[in-house]
Amino acid sequence: MKEVIAITGLSRSTIYAEIAKGEFPKQVQLTGNRAVGWHENTIIQWIESRRHA
């Protein structure tokens, strides 16, 4: 999450709000029940798509 916040410039709450609206890439399950993350290339593609919009 820290890296995603740093890359996107969005707050944690904004990221989760955007996920709920379907506007942000969905998380992928890592190890354990609560561990989730994102693929870096997915986040970069999302940023690029927002620049072109």
C-alpha positions in Angstrom: 0.0 0.0 0.0 2.8 2.4 0.8 4.3 2.0 -2.7 0.9 2.5 -4.3 0.3 5.7 -2.3 3.7 7.0 -3.3 3.3 6.1 -7.0 -0.3 7.4 -7.4 -0.2 10.3 -4.9 -3.6 9.2 -3.6 -4.5 8.6 0.0 -5.4 5.2 1.4 -9.0 6.2 1.8 -9.2 7.5 -1.8 -7.7 4.3 -3.2 -10.3 2.2 -1.4 -13.1 4.6 -2.5 -11.9 4.3 -6.1 -11.8 0.5 -5.8 -15.4 0.5 -4.5 -16.5 2.6 -7.5 -14.7 0.2 -9.9 -12.3 3.0 -10.9 -9.1 1.6 -9.5 -7.4 -1.8 -10.3 -8.6 -4.5 -8.0 -6.2 -6.0 -5.5 -4.7 -9.5 -5.9 -4.5 -12.0 -3.0 -1.0 -12.6 -1.7 -0.2 -15.0 1.1 -2.5 -15.3 4.1 -6.1 -14.2 4.5 -5.5 -10.5 4.7 -2.4 -9.9 2.6 -3.3 -8.2 -0.7 -1.4 -6.0 -3.2 -1.3 -4.9 -6.8 0.8 -5.8 -9.8 3.1 -2.8 -10.4 2.4 -2.8 -14.2 -1.4 -2.6 -13.5 -0.9 0.5 -11.4 1.3 2.1 -14.0 -1.2 1.3 -16.8 -3.9 2.8 -14.6 -1.9 6.0 -14.2 -1.2 6.2 -17.9 -4.9 5.8 -18.7 -5.8 8.7 -16.4 -3.2 10.9 -18.1 -4.8 10.3 -21.5 -8.4 10.8 -20.2 
